[in-house]
Amino acid sequence: LEEAAAAEAFRAAQQAEAEAIRAMAKLQEDLQRARDGCARAEAACAGVPCAGMLSDERRATCPALLGHFETVRRTQAEIERLGDGASLERACASARDLLAEAGREHDAARAEAAAKRAAADDLRRRWKAAHAALADLRSRDRSEALVRAEAAAASARTMLSSLQEQMTAAREEADRLRAAVPAVDMAAVGAAEAAVASASEAASAADAAASAASRQVAVLETQLDAARAAQEKAEQLVASVAPLERDLADWRFLARGLGREGVQALELDAAGPRVSALANELLAEAYGPRFRLRFETQAAKADGKGVKETFDIVVCDNERGREGNGEDLSGGEKVIVGEALGLAVGLFHAQAAGVALGTVIRDETVGALDPENAERYLAMLRAFLRVGRVHQLLFVAHSPQIVEMADVRVRVHDGRIEVGG
């Protein structure tokens, strides 16, 4: 196929070259005729009045001259379309180059086709040789297989003959033995068979019992292994419990030491006098010497044997001459006593930490106070500012009496904040 394509390309190139040569010759002839026509037209126009200004009548009277002019124009247009002779020469040269290139490609294609034909011939020769060798091998295999089959058939016939002889001898031996066997008592045979069957049943029952016993033994061994493992684990747990019990005893002792009966009791014993002194100082500003607070950290046990650690707040009402947990106080008195205690605790922690309180914020705890208790409450707060050296105290209150007595009031109403004196 490649050789045919190359030959076709070569023929097309030759045809293109021939056509280019013929076109160039024709163009040269047309050019010469156009030049001759131009000369004749110029000579004819020289004898005509008003040369160069031909009217329609002159065109009608000079048809030959008009024909020459048309030929000249067509020739000039063809020359302009095709170009000058140099362009044609270049086109011919290019066509010759293409023809030479096509010739070289044709030669290369022919060489490649020749090489492929040689390779194909070599492959055909090798295929024929392989086919002949395969046929020879098949012929040899069939011959060898036939020989092996015949040998196997002969061996089989020999073995068959030997087996037939052995069977004949066996039949003769069986007949001889059958003749030599005496008469058998069938009743004894039946009894023996029954005894054998009974023994077989007994053996089967014994086997079943043995299997059941083996399974039970396996179960018991498994349970025994589990019990031994549990015993070992229990012994390990017992061994590990001893240090845990010691650690637990230590932790219990530490918890007791850090609990209400230990460090906390000591802290309360140490803090109680200072807290009660601060609270009493604040209460003295509100009530004078009427109320005093006292902390009790020990109390007698219920059985009367010894004392126990505790923390009780005792409110002493010197005006009424009684003391207790404050349950018998009025509502306003409870508010002021509780607020004094809370402020005293906060002030104690601040002093213990070495912190100076600049601003203290308290939520509403006053509730509904009468005017007298409201004045006492404000007096206690001012005492807190003085004792604690606090710059300012902000507290929330809804009681009009408390609000009006504050130094500065910040009102929050309908989402607005108003600050006033």
RAHUNOR-V251212 format. One record per helix or strand. SS is the DSSP state (A for helix, B for strand). FROM is the first residue (numbers start at 1). TO is the last residue. If there is no record, write none. Layout:
<<SS;FROM;TO> <SS;FROM;TO>>
//
This chain:
<<A;2;46> <A;56;61> <A;63;82> <A;85;180> <A;186;258> <A;263;287> <B;291;300> <B;307;317> <B;322;324> <A;331;353> <B;359;362> <A;371;387> <B;392;395> <A;400;405> <B;409;413> <B;416;420>>
//
